[in-house]
Amino acid sequence: MKKWMKRVTGFFKLIHLPVILLVFGLYLILCLACFLVLRHSGADTSFWDIVVFNFLAMTGNDYQFVETPGTRLVGILVLILGMVGFSSVIGYISSAFVAKRLNMERGVKKMQKMKDHILICGWKNDIKPLILGILRKNKDRKASDIILINNADDVKIQNLRDDEDLKGLLILRGDFTEEQTLLNANVREASKVLIIGENQENLGEELVDSRVFAATLLVRKLNGKCHICAEVRTERYKNYLESQNCAEIIFVDEYTRYILSTSTNYSGMSKVMSSFLDNGDGVSVQIAPIGSKWEGKTYGELFAWYKKNRVLLLGILENMGVEKELKHQILSEAQMSTNYGEIIQRLKSVKSMETNCPHLNPNDDYVLGKNMGAIILGDEV
């Protein structure tokens, strides 16, 4: 019974019932006014004669209840007003069902119920390998855990929808620099957001990067806890993102310059870099959280433990995590202390803290602490 009532309530909300009732109410008031005018002029008609005349006339029936020219003029007025009201009601109902169908196709309703999902804002011609790579490195994820936001053309979007390898992938057409688009994708509950930009209107690199920058700020405003990764093509916007403490900035030219410069000095460097990143053999550089049991122990001990498990420890990632959460954690711990000197020291450390700071190949006596990650080379987990 409750389920049936819920469906009825949902239907009334869908067709904008209050607006429709308002239109009917105004229509009946106009009919009443016409009835009073006709009665005042001496016509022998009832209120329901006017309503029936209007309804039958709109459906093509020849129904007359008045004979004088004046009263017929009033009848025509009622008919016109009824047609306007009737078309308004039909328009509201039809537009509601069309909107529902479009929302179902776009998956907006499902998106707004998702949690801990991944958003990919923008478009690349090799978007499929990118998504498959994300799924391969996140084995607990499925394509249905990813929402793709872009304005790519219909042919490209349909090819993705029809791809069996990406079955369940959710695609939202829209501008990812607009707040409502991100809210439709439930950005507040997303765990990871990848912003790669798109160049659908032959925009220059700086304009593409400006949209990436705007989207990054907007996402961080709507969800300060998610992991944001932004790709830019110009150094100017890389600096802008760094000034806003964006944790993950992919500056394509920087990596390209490094690989080109080192490849001229060392034979095989490009293949080595490819192997480090991912050459398809299941071995790559990864970051694994260091549990609390390692706090106070040394890098040498952790290195030996990983070596026993046939994994190479390359270094430590200090202050691992989202900046907002780390600062909140440190400040909360500082408030629990009764040592004012320690509180001041923690406040200073928060101000100068750099999140996700890599420390490669430290000394064996390097002491491990909180919020650290192990930079490892090994089989993908």
TILUMGU-298882 format. One record per residue (C-alpha): x, y, z; residue number from 1; residue in three letters. Coordinates in nm, 3 decimals, always signed. Each point is the difference from the previous one (the first is absolute). Layout:
<recs>
{{X; Y; Z}; NUM; "ALA"} ...
</recs>
This chain:
<recs>
{{+0.000; +0.000; +0.000}; 1; "MET"} {{+0.280; +0.239; +0.092}; 2; "LYS"} {{+0.183; -0.077; -0.324}; 3; "LYS"} {{-0.319; +0.069; -0.201}; 4; "TRP"} {{-0.057; +0.331; +0.183}; 5; "MET"} {{+0.363; +0.096; -0.060}; 6; "LYS"} {{-0.044; -0.060; -0.374}; 7; "ARG"} {{-0.317; +0.211; -0.007}; 8; "VAL"} {{+0.171; +0.281; +0.190}; 9; "THR"} {{+0.297; -0.017; -0.236}; 10; "GLY"} {{-0.232; +0.017; -0.301}; 11; "PHE"} {{-0.171; +0.312; +0.133}; 12; "PHE"} {{+0.336; +0.165; +0.060}; 13; "LYS"} {{+0.111; -0.095; -0.349}; 14; "LEU"} {{-0.297; +0.165; -0.174}; 15; "ILE"} {{+0.015; +0.317; +0.215}; 16; "HIS"} {{-0.341; -0.064; +0.160}; 17; "LEU"} {{-0.016; +0.336; +0.188}; 18; "PRO"} {{+0.043; +0.192; -0.328}; 19; "VAL"} {{-0.263; -0.211; -0.175}; 20; "ILE"} {{-0.246; +0.052; +0.288}; 21; "LEU"} {{+0.068; +0.373; -0.019}; 22; "LEU"} {{-0.080; +0.001; -0.375}; 23; "VAL"} {{-0.323; -0.195; +0.057}; 24; "PHE"} {{-0.093; +0.232; +0.283}; 25; "GLY"} {{+0.048; +0.309; -0.216}; 26; "LEU"} {{-0.198; -0.165; -0.279}; 27; "TYR"} {{-0.294; -0.076; +0.229}; 28; "LEU"} {{+0.009; +0.357; +0.132}; 29; "ILE"} {{-0.019; +0.131; -0.359}; 30; "LEU"} {{-0.290; -0.236; -0.073}; 31; "CYS"} {{-0.174; +0.128; +0.311}; 32; "LEU"} {{+0.057; +0.360; -0.109}; 33; "ALA"} {{-0.145; -0.076; -0.347}; 34; "CYS"} {{-0.296; -0.175; +0.166}; 35; "PHE"} {{-0.073; +0.309; +0.207}; 36; "LEU"} {{+0.027; +0.222; -0.309}; 37; "VAL"} {{-0.240; -0.222; -0.196}; 38; "LEU"} {{-0.250; -0.020; +0.285}; 39; "ARG"} {{+0.014; +0.377; +0.037}; 40; "HIS"} {{-0.078; +0.032; -0.375}; 41; "SER"} {{-0.304; -0.222; +0.041}; 42; "GLY"} {{+0.133; -0.323; -0.156}; 43; "ALA"} {{-0.149; -0.318; +0.139}; 44; "ASP"} {{+0.320; -0.194; +0.055}; 45; "THR"} {{+0.162; -0.177; +0.291}; 46; "SER"} {{+0.362; -0.006; +0.110}; 47; "PHE"} {{+0.039; -0.358; -0.120}; 48; "TRP"} {{-0.137; +0.095; -0.344}; 49; "ASP"} {{+0.300; +0.227; -0.044}; 50; "ILE"} {{+0.246; -0.267; +0.115}; 51; "VAL"} {{-0.159; -0.269; -0.221}; 52; "VAL"} {{-0.013; +0.237; -0.300}; 53; "PHE"} {{+0.369; +0.079; +0.037}; 54; "ASN"} {{+0.103; -0.364; +0.036}; 55; "PHE"} {{-0.209; -0.125; -0.292}; 56; "LEU"} {{+0.101; +0.288; -0.226}; 57; "ALA"} {{+0.369; -0.079; +0.063}; 58; "MET"} {{-0.059; -0.365; -0.090}; 59; "THR"} {{-0.170; +0.092; -0.332}; 60; "GLY"} {{-0.366; -0.039; +0.095}; 61; "ASN"} {{-0.260; +0.253; -0.109}; 62; "ASP"} {{-0.167; +0.090; +0.325}; 63; "TYR"} {{-0.187; +0.326; +0.044}; 64; "GLN"} {{-0.174; +0.137; +0.303}; 65; "PHE"} {{-0.040; +0.366; -0.105}; 66; "VAL"} {{-0.157; +0.165; -0.303}; 67; "GLU"} {{+0.053; +0.376; +0.026}; 68; "THR"} {{+0.317; +0.155; -0.153}; 69; "PRO"} {{+0.112; +0.149; +0.331}; 70; "GLY"} {{-0.021; -0.323; +0.194}; 71; "THR"} {{+0.167; -0.190; -0.282}; 72; "ARG"} {{+0.287; +0.248; +0.019}; 73; "LEU"} {{+0.035; -0.080; +0.367}; 74; "VAL"} {{-0.006; -0.370; -0.090}; 75; "GLY"} {{+0.284; +0.049; -0.248}; 76; "ILE"} {{+0.198; +0.180; +0.272}; 77; "LEU"} {{-0.054; -0.292; +0.237}; 78; "VAL"} {{+0.105; -0.241; -0.274}; 79; "LEU"} {{+0.325; +0.190; -0.066}; 80; "ILE"} {{+0.082; +0.017; +0.369}; 81; "LEU"} {{-0.077; -0.370; +0.036}; 82; "GLY"} {{+0.224; -0.090; -0.290}; 83; "MET"} {{+0.286; +0.198; +0.155}; 84; "VAL"} {{-0.052; -0.167; +0.336}; 85; "GLY"} {{-0.038; -0.346; -0.151}; 86; "PHE"} {{+0.315; +0.037; -0.212}; 87; "SER"} {{+0.191; +0.124; +0.307}; 88; "SER"} {{-0.099; -0.309; +0.197}; 89; "VAL"} {{+0.090; -0.233; -0.288}; 90; "ILE"} {{+0.330; +0.187; -0.044}; 91; "GLY"} {{+0.095; -0.040; +0.365}; 92; "TYR"} {{-0.079; -0.372; +0.000}; 93; "ILE"} {{+0.177; -0.073; -0.330}; 94; "SER"} {{+0.308; +0.206; +0.092}; 95; "SER"} {{+0.019; -0.181; +0.333}; 96; "ALA"} {{+0.005; -0.340; -0.169}; 97; "PHE"} {{+0.251; +0.115; -0.261}; 98; "VAL"} {{+0.226; +0.134; +0.276}; 99; "ALA"} {{-0.031; -0.329; +0.188}; 100; "LYS"} {{+0.093; -0.196; -0.312}; 101; "ARG"} {{+0.304; +0.222; -0.063}; 102; "LEU"} {{+0.110; -0.033; +0.362}; 103; "ASN"} {{-0.033; -0.376; -0.022}; 104; "MET"} {{+0.212; -0.006; -0.314}; 105; "GLU"} {{+0.263; +0.221; +0.156}; 106; "ARG"} {{-0.007; -0.200; +0.322}; 107; "GLY"} {{-0.026; +0.316; +0.212}; 108; "VAL"} {{-0.224; -0.165; +0.257}; 109; "LYS"} {{+0.245; -0.286; +0.045}; 110; "LYS"} {{+0.297; +0.239; +0.013}; 111; "MET"} {{-0.154; +0.202; +0.281}; 112; "GLN"} {{-0.020; -0.316; +0.215}; 113; "LYS"} {{+0.363; -0.102; -0.057}; 114; "MET"} {{+0.268; +0.021; +0.268}; 115; "LYS"} {{+0.376; -0.049; +0.002}; 116; "ASP"} {{+0.005; +0.013; -0.380}; 117; "HIS"} {{+0.250; +0.139; -0.252}; 118; "ILE"} {{-0.066; +0.305; -0.217}; 119; "LEU"} {{+0.189; +0.057; -0.324}; 120; "ILE"} {{-0.052; +0.354; -0.128}; 121; "CYS"} {{+0.094; +0.059; -0.362}; 122; "GLY"} {{+0.082; -0.199; -0.307}; 123; "TRP"} {{+0.298; -0.166; -0.167}; 124; "LYS"} {{+0.000; -0.192; -0.325}; 125; "ASN"} {{+0.157; -0.290; +0.192}; 126; "ASP"} {{-0.257; +0.021; +0.281}; 127; "ILE"} {{-0.073; -0.375; -0.013}; 128; "LYS"} {{+0.360; -0.112; +0.081}; 129; "PRO"} {{+0.004; +0.260; +0.279}; 130; "LEU"} {{-0.317; -0.140; +0.158}; 131; "ILE"} {{+0.120; -0.360; -0.039}; 132; "LEU"} {{+0.330; +0.098; +0.163}; 133; "GLY"} {{-0.188; +0.148; +0.297}; 134; "ILE"} {{-0.205; -0.317; +0.034}; 135; "LEU"} {{+0.309; -0.221; -0.024}; 136; "ARG"} {{+0.173; +0.192; +0.280}; 137; "LYS"} {{-0.319; +0.005; +0.209}; 138; "ASN"} {{-0.105; -0.362; -0.009}; 139; "LYS"} {{-0.288; +0.059; +0.242}; 140; "ASP"} {{-0.158; +0.246; -0.246}; 141; "ARG"} {{-0.231; -0.057; -0.295}; 142; "LYS"} {{-0.086; +0.218; -0.297}; 143; "ALA"} {{-0.330; +0.079; +0.173}; 144; "SER"} {{+0.200; +0.176; +0.276}; 145; "ASP"} {{+0.123; +0.264; -0.248}; 146; "ILE"} {{-0.182; +0.308; -0.126}; 147; "ILE"} {{+0.134; +0.169; -0.312}; 148; "LEU"} {{-0.091; +0.370; -0.042}; 149; "ILE"} {{+0.062; +0.163; -0.337}; 150; "ASN"} {{-0.151; +0.155; -0.311}; 151; "ASN"} {{+0.139; -0.242; -0.258}; 152; "ALA"} {{-0.206; -0.058; -0.313}; 153; "ASP"} {{-0.280; -0.258; -0.008}; 154; "ASP"} {{+0.192; -0.253; -0.211}; 155; "VAL"} {{+0.289; -0.021; +0.248}; 156; "LYS"} {{-0.235; -0.024; +0.296}; 157; "ILE"} {{-0.207; -0.274; -0.164}; 158; "GLN"} {{+0.316; -0.198; -0.079}; 159; "ASN"} {{+0.086; +0.005; +0.371}; 160; "LEU"} {{-0.352; -0.104; +0.098}; 161; "ARG"} {{+0.012; -0.294; -0.244}; 162; "ASP"} {{+0.346; -0.118; +0.109}; 163; "ASP"} {{-0.024; -0.332; +0.186}; 164; "GLU"} {{+0.323; +0.071; +0.193}; 165; "ASP"} {{-0.160; +0.313; +0.149}; 166; "LEU"} {{-0.342; -0.143; +0.071}; 167; "LYS"} {{-0.173; +0.199; +0.273}; 168; "GLY"} {{+0.209; +0.316; -0.049}; 169; "LEU"} {{-0.206; +0.308; +0.084}; 170; "LEU"} {{+0.029; +0.299; -0.232}; 171; "ILE"} {{-0.130; +0.347; +0.083}; 172; "LEU"} {{-0.019; +0.253; -0.281}; 173; "ARG"} {{+0.078; +0.347; +0.129}; 174; "GLY"} {{+0.256; +0.263; +0.090}; 175; "ASP"} {{+0.218; -0.118; +0.290}; 176; "PHE"} {{+0.080; +0.362; +0.093}; 177; "THR"} {{-0.365; +0.055; +0.100}; 178; "GLU"} {{-0.104; -0.077; +0.357}; 179; "GLU"} {{-0.333; -0.161; -0.090}; 180; "GLN"} {{+0.168; -0.247; -0.236}; 181; "THR"} {{+0.234; -0.113; +0.277}; 182; "LEU"} {{-0.288; -0.023; +0.246}; 183; "LEU"} {{-0.192; -0.218; -0.249}; 184; "ASN"} {{+0.299; -0.235; +0.012}; 185; "ALA"} {{-0.015; +0.012; +0.383}; 186; "ASN"} {{+0.350; +0.144; +0.032}; 187; "VAL"} {{-0.056; +0.047; +0.375}; 188; "ARG"} {{+0.022; -0.378; +0.048}; 189; "GLU"} {{+0.276; -0.074; -0.254}; 190; "ALA"} {{+0.328; -0.143; +0.128}; 191; "SER"} {{+0.216; +0.089; -0.304}; 192; "LYS"} {{-0.029; +0.267; -0.267}; 193; "VAL"} {{+0.219; +0.001; -0.312}; 194; "LEU"} {{-0.013; +0.322; -0.204}; 195; "ILE"} {{+0.163; -0.038; -0.342}; 196; "ILE"} {{-0.166; +0.284; -0.191}; 197; "GLY"} {{-0.140; -0.015; -0.349}; 198; "GLU"} {{+0.045; +0.192; -0.321}; 199; "ASN"} {{-0.328; -0.038; -0.182}; 200; "GLN"} {{-0.010; +0.354; -0.139}; 201; "GLU"} {{+0.361; +0.031; -0.119}; 202; "ASN"} {{+0.094; +0.201; +0.308}; 203; "LEU"} {{+0.360; +0.094; +0.070}; 204; "GLY"} {{+0.199; -0.188; +0.264}; 205; "GLU"} {{-0.031; +0.283; +0.252}; 206; "GLU"} {{-0.378; +0.014; -0.038}; 207; "LEU"} {{-0.021; -0.377; +0.046}; 208; "VAL"} {{+0.218; +0.026; +0.312}; 209; "ASP"} {{-0.207; +0.290; +0.133}; 210; "SER"} {{-0.306; -0.228; -0.003}; 211; "ARG"} {{+0.199; -0.270; +0.180}; 212; "VAL"} {{+0.106; +0.258; +0.261}; 213; "PHE"} {{-0.358; +0.126; +0.048}; 214; "ALA"} {{-0.132; -0.356; +0.034}; 215; "ALA"} {{+0.271; -0.087; +0.255}; 216; "THR"} {{-0.096; +0.292; +0.223}; 217; "LEU"} {{-0.369; -0.081; -0.034}; 218; "LEU"} {{+0.047; -0.369; +0.084}; 219; "VAL"} {{+0.210; +0.085; +0.305}; 220; "ARG"} {{-0.269; +0.243; +0.115}; 221; "LYS"} {{-0.275; -0.262; -0.034}; 222; "LEU"} {{+0.203; -0.292; +0.138}; 223; "ASN"} {{+0.310; +0.078; +0.204}; 224; "GLY"} {{+0.064; -0.368; +0.080}; 225; "LYS"} {{+0.030; -0.150; -0.348}; 226; "CYS"} {{+0.328; -0.073; -0.176}; 227; "HIS"} {{+0.036; +0.244; -0.292}; 228; "ILE"} {{+0.237; -0.057; -0.291}; 229; "CYS"} {{+0.026; +0.275; -0.264}; 230; "ALA"} {{+0.180; -0.017; -0.335}; 231; "GLU"} {{+0.128; +0.323; -0.154}; 232; "VAL"} {{+0.198; +0.081; -0.313}; 233; "ARG"} {{+0.145; +0.341; +0.090}; 234; "THR"} {{+0.245; +0.094; +0.274}; 235; "GLU"} {{-0.201; +0.307; +0.089}; 236; "ARG"} {{-0.299; -0.202; +0.119}; 237; "TYR"} {{+0.224; -0.255; +0.164}; 238; "LYS"} {{+0.128; +0.284; +0.218}; 239; "ASN"} {{-0.357; +0.117; +0.065}; 240; "TYR"} {{-0.099; -0.348; +0.118}; 241; "LEU"} {{+0.309; -0.025; +0.219}; 242; "GLU"} {{-0.085; +0.335; +0.161}; 243; "SER"} {{-0.341; -0.149; +0.086}; 244; "GLN"} {{+0.170; -0.306; +0.154}; 245; "ASN"} {{-0.143; -0.246; -0.249}; 246; "CYS"} {{+0.144; -0.336; +0.109}; 247; "ALA"} {{+0.026; -0.171; -0.340}; 248; "GLU"} {{+0.106; +0.205; -0.302}; 249; "ILE"} {{+0.090; -0.178; -0.323}; 250; "ILE"} {{+0.209; +0.235; -0.215}; 251; "PHE"} {{+0.045; -0.192; -0.323}; 252; "VAL"} {{+0.286; +0.209; -0.142}; 253; "ASP"} {{+0.207; -0.045; +0.316}; 254; "GLU"} {{-0.003; -0.380; -0.029}; 255; "TYR"} {{+0.062; +0.015; -0.373}; 256; "THR"} {{+0.304; +0.226; +0.045}; 257; "ARG"} {{+0.144; -0.228; +0.267}; 258; "TYR"} {{-0.038; -0.314; -0.210}; 259; "ILE"} {{+0.146; +0.170; -0.309}; 260; "LEU"} {{+0.298; +0.147; +0.186}; 261; "SER"} {{+0.090; -0.321; +0.185}; 262; "THR"} {{-0.054; -0.217; -0.306}; 263; "SER"} {{+0.271; +0.195; -0.183}; 264; "THR"} {{+0.252; -0.093; +0.274}; 265; "ASN"} {{-0.104; -0.353; +0.091}; 266; "TYR"} {{-0.089; -0.269; -0.251}; 267; "SER"} {{-0.325; -0.174; +0.091}; 268; "GLY"} {{-0.123; +0.269; +0.243}; 269; "MET"} {{-0.336; +0.033; -0.175}; 270; "SER"} {{-0.065; -0.373; +0.047}; 271; "LYS"} {{+0.109; +0.018; +0.362}; 272; "VAL"} {{-0.244; +0.285; +0.064}; 273; "MET"} {{-0.275; -0.192; -0.176}; 274; "SER"} {{+0.068; -0.301; +0.222}; 275; "SER"} {{-0.011; +0.215; +0.312}; 276; "PHE"} {{-0.335; +0.148; -0.094}; 277; "LEU"} {{-0.170; -0.305; -0.150}; 278; "ASP"} {{+0.103; -0.211; -0.297}; 279; "ASN"} {{-0.281; -0.251; +0.034}; 280; "GLY"} {{+0.191; -0.269; +0.192}; 281; "ASP"} {{-0.177; +0.077; +0.329}; 282; "GLY"} {{+0.309; +0.155; +0.165}; 283; "VAL"} {{+0.003; +0.373; +0.063}; 284; "SER"} {{+0.077; +0.275; +0.251}; 285; "VAL"} {{-0.272; +0.026; +0.265}; 286; "GLN"} {{-0.066; +0.172; +0.331}; 287; "ILE"} {{-0.110; -0.212; +0.295}; 288; "ALA"} {{-0.118; +0.148; +0.331}; 289; "PRO"} {{+0.231; -0.070; +0.295}; 290; "ILE"} {{-0.198; -0.139; +0.293}; 291; "GLY"} {{+0.016; +0.137; +0.353}; 292; "SER"} {{+0.206; -0.303; +0.110}; 293; "LYS"} {{+0.299; +0.147; -0.188}; 294; "TRP"} {{-0.010; +0.337; +0.180}; 295; "GLU"} {{+0.328; +0.056; +0.183}; 296; "GLY"} {{+0.182; -0.270; -0.199}; 297; "LYS"} {{+0.268; +0.067; -0.261}; 298; "THR"} {{+0.012; +0.004; -0.378}; 299; "TYR"} {{+0.258; -0.281; +0.010}; 300; "GLY"} {{-0.244; -0.230; +0.182}; 301; "GLU"} {{-0.277; +0.077; -0.248}; 302; "LEU"} {{+0.239; -0.055; -0.293}; 303; "PHE"} {{+0.096; -0.343; +0.134}; 304; "ALA"} {{-0.366; -0.097; +0.050}; 305; "TRP"} {{-0.091; +0.093; -0.357}; 306; "TYR"} {{+0.308; -0.182; -0.134}; 307; "LYS"} {{-0.118; -0.321; +0.163}; 308; "LYS"} {{-0.325; +0.040; -0.192}; 309; "ASN"} {{+0.184; +0.053; -0.332}; 310; "ARG"} {{-0.091; +0.368; -0.015}; 311; "VAL"} {{+0.253; +0.281; -0.042}; 312; "LEU"} {{-0.044; +0.301; +0.231}; 313; "LEU"} {{+0.105; +0.317; -0.185}; 314; "LEU"} {{-0.083; +0.266; +0.257}; 315; "GLY"} {{-0.256; +0.162; +0.227}; 316; "ILE"} {{-0.292; +0.230; -0.080}; 317; "LEU"} {{-0.034; +0.247; +0.286}; 318; "GLU"} {{-0.332; +0.164; +0.101}; 319; "ASN"} {{-0.196; -0.240; -0.218}; 320; "MET"} {{-0.364; +0.088; -0.054}; 321; "GLY"} {{-0.233; +0.293; -0.061}; 322; "VAL"} {{+0.132; +0.330; +0.135}; 323; "GLU"} {{-0.324; +0.106; +0.170}; 324; "LYS"} {{-0.035; -0.329; +0.189}; 325; "GLU"} {{+0.367; -0.007; +0.106}; 326; "LEU"} {{-0.009; +0.355; +0.134}; 327; "LYS"} {{-0.323; -0.070; +0.185}; 328; "HIS"} {{+0.154; -0.311; +0.156}; 329; "GLN"} {{+0.315; +0.183; +0.113}; 330; "ILE"} {{-0.199; +0.291; +0.146}; 331; "LEU"} {{-0.234; -0.239; +0.183}; 332; "SER"} {{+0.300; -0.178; +0.157}; 333; "GLU"} {{+0.153; +0.335; +0.093}; 334; "ALA"} {{-0.315; +0.104; +0.186}; 335; "GLN"} {{+0.025; -0.312; +0.217}; 336; "MET"} {{+0.350; +0.092; +0.118}; 337; "SER"} {{+0.063; +0.201; +0.320}; 338; "THR"} {{+0.351; +0.100; -0.109}; 339; "ASN"} {{-0.027; +0.349; -0.152}; 340; "TYR"} {{+0.341; -0.031; -0.160}; 341; "GLY"} {{-0.108; -0.316; -0.178}; 342; "GLU"} {{-0.325; +0.165; -0.113}; 343; "ILE"} {{+0.189; +0.295; -0.152}; 344; "ILE"} {{+0.243; -0.237; -0.171}; 345; "GLN"} {{-0.285; -0.201; -0.152}; 346; "ARG"} {{-0.172; +0.316; -0.122}; 347; "LEU"} {{+0.323; +0.109; -0.170}; 348; "LYS"} {{+0.041; -0.342; -0.158}; 349; "SER"} {{-0.354; +0.016; -0.141}; 350; "VAL"} {{+0.073; +0.335; -0.163}; 351; "LYS"} {{+0.315; -0.125; -0.175}; 352; "SER"} {{-0.116; -0.356; -0.062}; 353; "MET"} {{+0.036; -0.139; -0.353}; 354; "GLU"} {{-0.237; -0.286; -0.072}; 355; "THR"} {{+0.107; -0.311; -0.193}; 356; "ASN"} {{+0.369; +0.087; +0.014}; 357; "CYS"} {{+0.224; -0.281; -0.138}; 358; "PRO"} {{+0.325; -0.085; +0.181}; 359; "HIS"} {{+0.192; -0.249; -0.216}; 360; "LEU"} {{+0.261; -0.239; +0.140}; 361; "ASN"} {{+0.034; +0.152; +0.351}; 362; "PRO"} {{+0.257; -0.124; +0.253}; 363; "ASN"} {{-0.071; -0.329; +0.174}; 364; "ASP"} {{-0.042; +0.182; +0.334}; 365; "ASP"} {{-0.278; +0.222; -0.139}; 366; "TYR"} {{-0.285; -0.023; +0.254}; 367; "VAL"} {{-0.348; -0.075; -0.131}; 368; "LEU"} {{-0.295; +0.206; +0.123}; 369; "GLY"} {{-0.369; +0.063; -0.058}; 370; "LYS"} {{-0.164; +0.059; -0.337}; 371; "ASN"} {{+0.279; -0.159; -0.200}; 372; "MET"} {{-0.008; -0.218; -0.307}; 373; "GLY"} {{+0.252; -0.248; -0.139}; 374; "ALA"} {{+0.114; +0.059; -0.360}; 375; "ILE"} {{+0.047; -0.352; -0.131}; 376; "ILE"} {{+0.076; -0.185; -0.321}; 377; "LEU"} {{-0.180; -0.330; -0.023}; 378; "GLY"} {{-0.295; -0.198; -0.124}; 379; "ASP"} {{-0.323; +0.196; -0.021}; 380; "GLU"} {{-0.229; -0.088; +0.286}; 381; "VAL"} 
</recs>
